[in-house]
Amino acid sequence: MKIQNGISKEKKVMTEKRNSLDNNSIISKIKELILILIFTLISASVSILLSDIFFFPITYYSINNIDIFNICFKYACLLFIIITCSLLFFFKIRSLHRDGNSTGAIIKYIFLRPIQYFGFIFLSLILIGAFIIILYIIFSNNYYLIYRLSGSA
């Protein structure tokens, strides 16, 4: 490895290769900008086309049939939530089974975990409520405390 001006020959070759890839000429920059412009125009056109094909009919139907659309939307959201929760439940049971847990341990986990989450949420609500009560007491007595601190008592 021959060193020339503090730079090894290998690093100099790598730098030259990188410089040939990072060509900073005006023509290369114009080509890059044209490619970005073309990509932007294509993506905007596809987005407009998709919105005209899919979203306009749904919006038009929802405006003309509000009650039916609300019912369909409600059941679609409910179905999505049920399917998502069922899949998460199935994957968790499968993961516990693959980890070598027994059926009894899996059932125990399934029944104890919601109780733990409920307890955590309940404790969080109690702490938040206590914090709000403390802030209320402090701010409701703020005028009196400032009066007392200013020495006017």
Long-range contacts (C-beta under 8 A, 24 or more apart in sequence): none
